[in-house]
Amino acid sequence: MTGPRHILVVAHARRDDTVEAAERVIQELRSAGAVPVLSEEDRSELIQILPQCADLPALGADVPLADIELAIVLGGDGTILRAAELVRGGTAPVLGINLGHVGFLAESERDDMDEAVARVIARDYRVEERLALSVRVKDVSGAVIYETWALNEATVEKASRERMLEVVIEVDGRPLSSFGCDGVVVSTPTGSTAYNFSAGGPVIWPTVEAIAVVPLSAHALFAKPLVLGPEASVAIEVLARTNGTGILWCDGRRSHDLPPGARVVVRRSSEPVRLARLHPAAFTDRLVDKFHLPVTGWRGPDALPARPSGRTA
């Protein structure tokens, strides 16, 4: 590859540890001959604290998305979702360094930051493609009035706390059930440990291509979580008889109001999200680590040779 290597650094200036991490990463990238790039929003915030960021190029204004090799994200899952939004439409994978709490999407913790940057410079990582959702909103005439996407989930929720939402669920063009509820979550495997998890939906291994549908506080006998094939089409209609209005949220970042009669169609996106991975740790280990699951008493498989460090059965 010829020409400068542009690495997007995604961080904001709202936390001291994030600013310190951004300063360190930017310095290491520059020392290695790479060009750190910031979003315009991040640059305008960071230069108030780090004046040396003023001469860094801005994504879009100075460096096109197509020239970004990779995005290093400093923060928690919310910041990683923002980074995925920034690089949407390009080919750059996202590498998360967790400075938040759970940090389920992050690949490294803050103590491993120097190693992570060195691996990026050496291009010593693999890229994992995650299923994303395509989301469209149609009005009562069937016209598409809003389009977006989601890495974690698309959620149809009631807009008013005191009003219940009346919806009907459709799968692959066939009606399944109608009921009153607080909302419906349509999740990817990546999002199965996010809102889907809190709503009582199943945890889905990232290697499984599937879409989960989880009703929220439904007033119905049959309102169980569903796991559908990756090519399934899910539609949620806000019934005209509903007493309230709804709202669509995608990854908790993008929203659109849903009047009675609105129809939300969710299916697999043709464009996955690309995550950079440094460690081949099993997803089971990630669950145990992030949720602090008890495994005391596990004896392990019998008669297996010792495993090299970093590998699991």
C-alpha positions in Angstrom: 0.0 0.0 0.0 1.4 3.4 -1.0 0.7 6.9 0.3 0.0 7.9 3.9 -1.9 5.6 6.2 -5.0 7.3 7.6 -6.2 5.9 11.0 -9.4 7.4 12.4 -9.3 8.0 16.1 -12.7 8.2 17.7 -12.8 9.8 21.1 -14.5 12.7 22.8 -13.3 15.2 25.4 -15.9 14.6 28.1 -13.7 12.4 30.2 -10.1 12.9 31.3 -9.0 9.3 30.8 -10.4 9.4 27.2 -8.4 12.6 26.4 -5.2 11.1 27.9 -5.8 7.9 25.8 -6.4 9.9 22.7 -3.2 12.0 23.2 -1.2 8.8 23.6 -2.7 7.0 20.6 -2.3 10.1 18.4 1.4 10.4 19.4 2.1 6.7 18.8 0.4 6.8 15.3 2.4 9.9 14.4 5.7 8.3 15.6 5.0 5.3 13.4 4.4 7.5 10.3 0.6 7.1 10.2 -1.8 10.0 10.0 -4.3 10.3 12.8 -7.7 11.5 11.6 -10.6 12.9 13.7 -14.2 13.5 13.1 -15.0 17.2 12.9 -17.0 16.9 16.1 -14.2 15.2 18.0 -11.6 17.6 16.7 -13.6 20.7 17.7 -13.9 19.2 21.3 -10.4 17.9 21.7 -8.5 21.0 20.5 -9.9 22.9 23.5 -7.8 20.6 25.7 -5.2 19.3 23.2 -4.1 22.2 21.0 -1.9 19.9 19.0 -5.0 18.3 17.5 -5.7 21.5 15.6 -3.5 20.4 12.7 -5.0 16.9 12.4 -7.1 16.3 9.3 -10.9 15.9 9.7 -12.9 13.0 8.3 -14.8 14.1 5.3 -13.5 17.6 5.1 -9.8 16.7 4.7 -9.7 12.9 4.3 -12.4 11.0 2.4 -13.9 7.9 4.1 -12.5 5.7 1.4 -9.0 6.5 2.5 -9.5 5.4 6.1 -7.6 2.2 6.8 -9.0 1.5 10.3 -10.8 3.2 13.2 -9.4 3.1 16.7 -12.2 3.7 19.2 -11.5 4.9 22.7 -14.5 4.4 25.0 -17.3 2.0 25.7 -19.9 0.3 23.5 -21.7 3.6 22.8 -18.6 5.1 21.3 -18.0 2.0 19.2 -21.5 2.3 17.8 -20.8 6.0 17.0 -17.6 4.9 15.2 -19.5 2.3 13.2 -21.8 5.1 12.1 -18.8 7.3 11.1 -17.3 4.6 8.9 -20.6 3.3 7.5 -20.2 3.2 3.7 -16.5 2.6 3.8 -14.3 -0.5 4.3 -12.5 0.4 7.5 -12.8 -2.0 10.4 -13.4 -0.8 13.9 -11.1 -1.6 16.8 -12.4 -0.8 20.2 -10.3 -0.1 23.2 -12.5 -0.2 26.3 -12.5 2.8 28.5 -16.1 2.2 29.6 -17.8 -0.3 31.9 -18.9 -3.6 30.2 -17.4 -2.8 26.8 -18.8 -5.9 25.1 -17.8 -4.8 21.6 -14.3 -3.7 22.6 -11.3 -5.9 21.6 -8.8 -4.6 24.2 -8.8 -3.0 27.6 -7.0 0.2 28.4 -4.0 -1.7 29.8 -3.4 -3.2 26.4 -3.6 0.1 24.5 0.0 0.3 23.4 0.0 -3.3 22.2 -3.2 -2.6 20.2 -1.8 0.4 18.5 1.4 -1.5 17.6 -0.7 -4.4 16.2 -2.6 -1.8 14.1 0.6 -0.4 12.7 1.9 -3.9 11.9 -1.5 -4.8 10.3 -1.5 -7.7 12.7 -5.2 -8.2 13.1 -8.1 -10.1 11.5 -11.4 -8.6 10.4 -14.7 -10.1 11.5 -17.9 -9.2 9.7 -21.0 -8.8 11.8 -24.6 -8.9 10.5 -26.3 -5.5 10.4 -29.9 -4.6 9.9 -31.5 -2.5 7.2 -34.5 -0.6 8.6 -37.2 1.2 6.6 -40.3 3.1 7.8 -43.4 3.2 5.5 -46.4 5.4 5.9 -50.0 4.3 5.5 -49.8 4.6 1.7 -46.7 2.3 1.6 -44.2 5.0 0.7 -40.8 4.8 2.4 -40.4 7.9 4.6 -37.2 7.0 6.5 -34.3 4.6 6.0 -31.5 3.7 8.3 -29.5 0.7 9.7 -28.5 -0.9 13.0 -25.6 -2.9 14.3 -27.2 -3.8 17.6 -30.9 -3.4 17.3 -33.9 -1.6 15.9 -36.6 -1.0 18.5 -40.2 0.2 18.1 -41.2 1.8 21.4 -44.2 3.7 22.8 -43.5 7.4 22.7 -45.7 8.2 25.7 -45.0 6.6 29.1 -48.7 6.3 30.0 -49.8 5.0 26.6 -49.6 1.4 25.4 -48.6 0.7 21.8 -50.8 -1.6 19.7 -48.8 -3.5 17.1 -49.0 -6.4 14.8 -45.9 -8.5 14.0 -45.3 -9.9 10.5 -42.6 -12.4 9.5 -41.8 -13.0 5.8 -45.0 -11.4 4.6 -47.3 -13.3 7.0 -49.0 -12.0 10.1 -47.9 -13.6 13.4 -49.7 -11.8 16.2 -51.1 -8.5 17.4 -50.9 -7.2 20.9 -50.5 -4.2 23.2 -47.0 -3.7 24.5 -44.3 -1.2 25.5 -42.4 -2.0 22.3 -40.6 -4.6 20.2 -36.8 -5.2 19.9 -35.4 -6.6 16.7 -31.8 -7.6 17.4 -28.7 -8.9 15.7 -26.4 -11.5 17.3 -24.0 -8.6 18.1 -26.9 -6.8 19.9 -28.1 -9.9 21.7 -26.0 -8.9 24.8 -27.4 -5.3 24.7 -31.1 -4.2 24.8 -32.2 -7.7 23.7 -30.5 -9.2 26.8 -32.1 -6.8 29.2 -35.5 -7.5 27.6 -35.2 -11.3 28.2 -34.1 -12.2 24.7 -31.6 -15.0 23.9 -27.8 -14.6 23.8 -26.8 -15.5 20.3 -23.2 -16.4 19.5 -21.6 -14.0 16.9 -20.9 -16.9 14.5 -24.7 -17.6 14.3 -26.4 -15.6 11.6 -29.9 -14.9 13.0 -32.3 -12.1 13.9 -34.1 -12.0 17.3 -37.5 -10.5 17.9 -38.4 -9.7 21.5 -41.7 -8.1 22.6 -41.4 -5.6 25.5 -44.0 -6.1 28.3 -46.6 -7.5 25.9 -50.2 -8.0 26.9 -50.6 -11.3 25.1 -50.4 -15.1 25.7 -48.1 -15.7 22.7 -45.4 -13.0 23.0 -42.2 -15.1 23.3 -38.8 -14.1 22.0 -38.3 -15.4 18.4 -35.1 -16.4 16.6 -35.4 -16.1 12.8 -33.1 -16.9 9.9 -30.8 -14.2 8.7 -32.8 -13.7 5.5 -36.1 -13.3 7.3 -38.1 -10.0 6.9 -39.7 -8.7 10.0 -42.4 -6.0 9.9 -43.9 -4.2 12.9 -47.0 -2.2 12.2 -48.3 0.4 14.6 -52.0 -0.2 14.4 -54.3 2.6 13.6 -56.4 1.8 16.7 -53.5 2.5 19.0 -54.0 5.2 21.6 -50.5 6.5 21.4 -47.7 7.2 19.0 -44.5 5.2 18.7 -40.8 5.9 18.0 -38.2 3.9 16.2 -34.7 3.8 17.8 -31.7 2.2 16.1 -28.7 1.5 18.3 -30.0 4.1 20.6 -28.6 6.8 18.3 -31.0 7.3 15.4 -34.7 7.8 15.9 -37.9 8.5 13.9 -41.4 9.2 15.1 -44.1 6.6 14.2 -47.7 7.7 13.9 -50.6 5.2 13.9 -50.5 3.2 10.7 -46.7 3.4 10.3 -44.9 0.2 9.3 -41.3 -0.6 10.2 -39.6 -3.2 8.0 -36.4 -4.8 9.3 -34.2 -7.2 7.4 -30.5 -8.1 7.0 -28.4 -5.3 5.5 -26.3 -6.0 2.5 -23.5 -4.1 4.2 -22.1 -5.8 7.3 -20.1 -4.0 10.1 -16.4 -4.9 10.2 -14.7 -5.3 13.5 -10.9 -5.7 13.9 -9.9 -8.5 16.2 -6.6 -9.0 17.9 -7.3 -12.1 20.1 -9.0 -15.4 19.1 -10.7 -15.7 22.5 -13.9 -17.8 22.6 -17.2 -15.9 23.0 -17.9 -18.1 26.0 -14.8 -16.5 27.7 -16.1 -13.0 26.8 -19.5 -13.7 28.4 -17.8 -15.0 31.6 -15.5 -12.0 31.7 -18.0 -9.3 31.0 -20.8 -10.6 33.1 -18.6 -12.0 35.8 -20.2 -15.4 35.5 -19.4 -18.0 38.2 -17.4 -21.0 36.8 -16.0 -22.3 40.1 -16.0 -26.1 40.1 -15.5 -26.5 36.4 -13.1 -29.4 35.8 -12.8 -29.1 32.1 -12.7 -31.7 29.3 -10.9 -35.0 30.2 -7.7 -36.2 28.7 -7.0 -33.1 26.7 -3.4 -31.8 26.3 -2.5 -28.5 27.8 -3.6 -25.6 25.6 -1.3 -22.7 24.6 -2.1 -19.5 26.4 -5.0 -17.5 25.0 -6.8 -20.5 23.5 -9.9 -22.2 24.9 -11.7 -25.4 24.2 
